[in-house]
Amino acid sequence: MVISAAGMAICLLCGGCAGFREEADAVPRPAAETLAELTGEVQEEQERQRLWEAEERQRRLASYQTSASGTIVEEELSGEEIDTFFYASEIPDEVFARMSGVSYVENDDIELSELRYLRMLYVGFDRETHVGEMVTNVRIADTVLEIFRILYDHGYQIEKMRLIDDYGGDDDASCLDNNTSCFNYRVVAGSTTLSRHAYGMAIDINPFYNPYVTYENGEERISPEGSDAYADRSSDFPHKIGGEGELCLELFKERGFTWGGDWRTLKDYQHFQMSDS
């Protein structure tokens, strides 16, 4: 039906188009309060989802605190979160169970209370972030945490960071596996003198690429086995400690450590130690 303008005016006057108005008014439109309710429900659901994701993330991060050394951290970490991965504690019972009779034996030189268990992060040779662990003397624990945090922040690569107990306390096996470690109650190879490792005051870093070199009766001996190519410090190769501006060397020396690469009668390029003074 077509209604002219004049006819529409008549209809309006006589009420003949009331049906059209009623029909238009009957078209459903969302009320303001309904929209508000829907918006509120969406926001509540979004908040619940956000809280659930945050809780799940915290559970995942917490799981890394007890995960095995070498575990890859899958999360992107904030600076504050990274801080929580660098800490020292007294030796936990479960860690002592691994150490007892292996790296630690009853002795008159170092008490368990003088040692600390460190958890840290490191960048692996695969460029991934890994969880690492180490036992050191309480006197150097905070300094070691500081050094390794800086190394981590600069992407310094370390292949492994496991307790020597994972190798049965065998220093040769640990070095052959290029494992970075500290405490091991043992003597200096070929002597009866306690190593600084026995006091938790020495650290070996990437030992396969930074070997131990001795000169006995004019004969050069290099350990670990197979690391001969890395005894030539004039060569340039990855993971080499030493040289102008080399970060690892600078950090340890600045904090009072002695480097075995500076020794005269032998060279221990992997080795940093702190004296008693």
C-alpha positions as CSV (number, residue, x, y, z in Angstrom):
1,M,0.0,0.0,0.0
2,V,1.3,3.5,-1.0
3,I,0.3,6.4,1.2
4,S,0.8,10.0,-0.1
5,A,2.1,12.7,2.1
6,A,-1.4,14.2,2.4
7,G,-2.9,10.8,3.2
8,M,-0.2,10.2,5.9
9,A,-1.1,13.5,7.5
10,I,-4.8,12.5,7.6
11,C,-3.9,9.1,9.1
12,L,-1.9,10.8,11.8
13,L,-4.8,13.1,12.6
14,C,-7.3,10.3,12.8
15,G,-5.1,7.7,14.3
16,G,-5.4,5.4,11.3
17,C,-1.7,4.6,11.3
18,A,-1.6,3.6,15.0
19,G,-1.1,0.0,13.7
20,F,2.1,1.0,12.0
21,R,3.4,2.7,15.1
22,E,2.6,-0.3,17.3
23,E,4.3,-2.6,14.8
24,A,7.4,-0.4,14.8
25,D,7.5,-0.2,18.6
26,A,7.2,-4.0,18.7
27,V,10.7,-4.5,17.0
28,P,13.0,-5.8,19.8
29,R,15.9,-3.6,20.8
30,P,18.6,-4.5,23.4
31,A,17.9,-2.5,26.6
32,A,20.8,-0.5,28.1
33,E,20.7,-2.6,31.2
34,T,20.9,-5.8,29.1
35,L,24.0,-4.5,27.3
36,A,25.6,-3.6,30.6
37,E,24.9,-7.1,32.0
38,L,26.4,-8.7,28.9
39,T,29.5,-6.4,29.1
40,G,29.9,-7.2,32.7
41,E,29.8,-11.0,32.1
42,V,32.4,-10.7,29.3
43,Q,34.7,-8.7,31.6
44,E,34.3,-11.2,34.4
45,E,35.1,-14.1,32.1
46,Q,38.1,-12.3,30.8
47,E,39.3,-11.6,34.3
48,R,38.8,-15.3,35.3
49,Q,40.8,-16.3,32.2
50,R,43.5,-13.8,33.0
51,L,43.8,-15.1,36.6
52,W,43.8,-18.7,35.5
53,E,46.6,-18.0,33.0
54,A,48.6,-16.2,35.7
55,E,48.2,-19.0,38.1
56,E,49.2,-21.6,35.5
57,R,52.3,-19.5,34.6
58,Q,53.3,-19.3,38.3
59,R,53.0,-23.1,38.6
60,R,55.2,-23.6,35.6
61,L,57.8,-21.2,36.9
62,A,57.7,-22.8,40.3
63,S,58.3,-26.2,38.8
64,Y,61.6,-25.0,37.4
65,Q,62.9,-24.4,40.9
66,T,63.0,-28.2,41.5
67,S,63.7,-29.3,37.9
68,A,66.9,-31.2,37.0
69,S,69.9,-29.1,35.9
70,G,69.9,-28.6,32.2
71,T,66.1,-28.2,31.9
72,I,65.2,-25.7,29.3
73,V,63.0,-22.8,30.5
74,E,60.2,-22.5,28.0
75,E,58.9,-19.2,29.3
76,E,59.8,-15.7,28.3
77,L,61.0,-14.2,31.6
78,S,60.9,-10.7,33.0
79,G,63.8,-9.2,34.8
80,E,62.1,-9.8,38.2
81,E,61.3,-13.4,37.3
82,I,64.9,-14.0,36.3
83,D,66.0,-12.7,39.7
84,T,64.0,-15.5,41.4
85,F,66.1,-18.1,39.6
86,F,69.4,-16.8,41.1
87,Y,69.6,-17.7,44.8
88,A,71.6,-19.6,47.4
89,S,70.4,-21.7,50.2
90,E,71.7,-24.0,52.9
91,I,72.2,-27.5,51.4
92,P,68.7,-29.1,51.1
93,D,68.3,-32.6,52.4
94,E,67.6,-34.0,48.9
95,V,70.8,-32.4,47.6
96,F,72.8,-33.7,50.5
97,A,71.5,-37.2,49.7
98,R,73.2,-36.8,46.3
99,M,76.4,-35.4,47.7
100,S,76.9,-37.7,50.8
101,G,79.8,-40.1,50.2
102,V,80.4,-38.6,46.8
103,S,81.5,-35.0,46.7
104,Y,81.1,-34.6,50.4
105,V,82.6,-36.9,53.0
106,E,83.1,-36.5,56.8
107,N,86.3,-34.4,57.2
108,D,88.0,-31.9,59.4
109,D,88.4,-29.3,56.7
110,I,85.0,-28.1,55.6
111,E,81.6,-28.4,57.3
112,L,78.4,-28.8,55.5
113,S,77.2,-25.6,57.1
114,E,80.0,-23.7,55.3
115,L,78.6,-24.7,51.9
116,R,75.7,-23.3,49.9
117,Y,73.5,-24.7,47.2
118,L,73.0,-22.3,44.2
119,R,70.3,-22.3,41.6
120,M,71.0,-20.2,38.5
121,L,70.2,-19.8,34.9
122,Y,72.6,-20.1,32.0
123,V,72.5,-19.8,28.2
124,G,73.4,-23.2,26.7
125,F,75.4,-23.9,23.5
126,D,71.9,-24.2,21.9
127,R,71.2,-20.6,22.9
128,E,68.3,-21.7,25.1
129,T,67.9,-20.7,28.7
130,H,68.6,-23.6,31.1
131,V,68.4,-24.2,34.8
132,G,71.7,-24.8,36.5
133,E,73.0,-25.8,39.9
134,M,76.2,-25.5,41.9
135,V,77.6,-25.9,45.4
136,T,80.0,-23.3,46.6
137,N,81.5,-22.0,49.9
138,V,79.2,-19.6,51.7
139,R,81.9,-16.9,51.5
140,I,81.7,-16.7,47.7
141,A,78.1,-17.7,47.1
142,D,76.7,-14.1,46.6
143,T,79.7,-13.2,44.4
144,V,79.2,-16.3,42.2
145,L,75.5,-15.5,41.8
146,E,76.4,-12.0,40.7
147,I,79.0,-13.1,38.2
148,F,76.7,-15.8,36.6
149,R,73.8,-13.4,36.5
150,I,75.9,-11.0,34.4
151,L,77.1,-13.8,32.2
152,Y,73.5,-14.9,31.7
153,D,72.4,-11.3,30.9
154,H,75.1,-11.1,28.3
155,G,74.2,-14.4,26.7
156,Y,77.5,-16.0,27.7
157,Q,77.3,-19.7,26.7
158,I,77.9,-22.5,29.2
159,E,77.2,-26.1,28.0
160,K,76.3,-27.7,31.4
161,M,76.1,-26.8,35.0
162,R,75.6,-29.9,37.1
163,L,76.8,-31.1,40.5
164,I,80.0,-33.2,40.3
165,D,77.9,-35.9,42.0
166,D,76.2,-36.6,38.8
167,Y,79.6,-37.9,37.6
168,G,80.2,-39.9,40.7
169,G,82.6,-37.2,42.0
170,D,84.9,-38.0,39.0
171,D,86.5,-34.7,38.0
172,D,87.9,-36.2,34.8
173,A,84.4,-37.4,33.7
174,S,82.9,-34.0,34.5
175,C,85.5,-32.1,32.6
176,L,85.3,-34.5,29.6
177,D,81.5,-33.7,29.5
178,N,82.4,-30.0,29.6
179,N,80.5,-29.5,32.9
180,T,80.9,-26.3,34.8
181,S,81.1,-27.0,38.6
182,C,82.6,-26.0,41.9
183,F,82.6,-28.1,45.1
184,N,84.3,-31.5,45.2
185,Y,86.2,-32.7,48.3
186,R,89.3,-33.9,46.6
187,V,93.0,-33.5,46.3
188,V,94.9,-31.8,43.5
189,A,95.6,-34.3,40.8
190,G,98.9,-36.2,41.4
191,S,99.3,-34.8,45.0
192,T,98.1,-35.2,48.5
193,T,97.2,-31.5,48.8
194,L,93.5,-30.5,49.0
195,S,92.2,-28.7,46.0
196,R,90.5,-25.3,46.4
197,H,87.5,-27.2,45.0
198,A,87.5,-29.2,48.3
199,Y,86.6,-25.9,50.1
200,G,84.1,-24.8,47.5
201,M,86.4,-21.9,46.6
202,A,87.2,-22.8,43.0
203,I,85.1,-23.1,39.8
204,D,85.9,-24.8,36.5
205,I,84.1,-23.3,33.5
206,N,83.6,-25.0,30.1
207,P,86.6,-27.2,30.9
208,F,86.8,-29.1,27.6
209,Y,87.4,-25.8,25.8
210,N,89.7,-24.5,28.5
211,P,91.9,-27.5,29.4
212,Y,94.3,-28.3,32.2
213,V,97.9,-28.3,30.8
214,T,100.9,-29.6,32.7
215,Y,104.6,-30.0,31.8
216,E,106.2,-33.1,33.3
217,N,109.8,-33.9,32.4
218,G,109.4,-31.5,29.4
219,E,106.4,-33.4,28.2
220,E,103.1,-31.5,27.7
221,R,100.0,-33.3,29.1
222,I,96.5,-32.0,28.3
223,S,93.3,-32.9,30.1
224,P,90.5,-33.7,29.5
225,E,91.3,-36.2,26.8
226,G,90.6,-34.9,23.3
227,S,90.9,-31.2,24.2
228,D,94.4,-30.8,22.7
229,A,93.2,-28.4,20.0
230,Y,92.1,-25.9,22.8
231,A,95.5,-25.9,24.6
232,D,96.8,-23.6,21.9
233,R,95.6,-20.2,23.3
234,S,96.9,-18.3,20.3
235,S,94.0,-19.8,18.3
236,D,90.6,-18.3,18.1
237,F,87.7,-20.6,18.9
238,P,84.3,-20.4,20.7
239,H,84.0,-20.6,24.5
240,K,87.7,-19.7,25.1
241,I,88.4,-18.0,28.4
242,G,91.1,-15.2,28.2
243,G,92.1,-12.6,25.8
244,E,91.6,-8.8,25.8
245,G,88.2,-7.9,27.2
246,E,87.0,-11.4,27.6
247,L,83.9,-11.1,29.8
248,C,84.2,-14.2,32.0
249,L,87.9,-13.5,32.9
250,E,87.2,-9.9,33.6
251,L,84.3,-10.6,35.9
252,F,86.2,-13.1,38.1
253,K,89.4,-11.1,38.3
254,E,87.5,-7.9,39.2
255,R,86.1,-9.7,42.2
256,G,89.4,-11.1,43.4
257,F,89.6,-14.5,41.8
258,T,92.9,-16.0,40.6
259,W,92.8,-17.5,37.1
260,G,94.7,-20.7,36.4
261,G,95.6,-19.4,32.9
262,D,98.0,-17.0,34.6
263,W,100.0,-19.7,36.4
264,R,103.6,-20.3,35.3
265,T,104.4,-24.0,36.0
266,L,101.1,-25.2,34.6
267,K,98.0,-23.8,33.0
268,D,94.5,-24.4,34.2
269,Y,92.5,-22.3,31.7
270,Q,89.1,-23.5,33.1
271,H,89.9,-22.7,36.7
272,F,89.1,-19.7,38.9
273,Q,89.8,-19.7,42.7
274,M,89.5,-17.5,45.7
275,S,92.2,-17.4,48.3
276,D,91.6,-17.5,52.1
277,S,92.6,-13.9,52.6
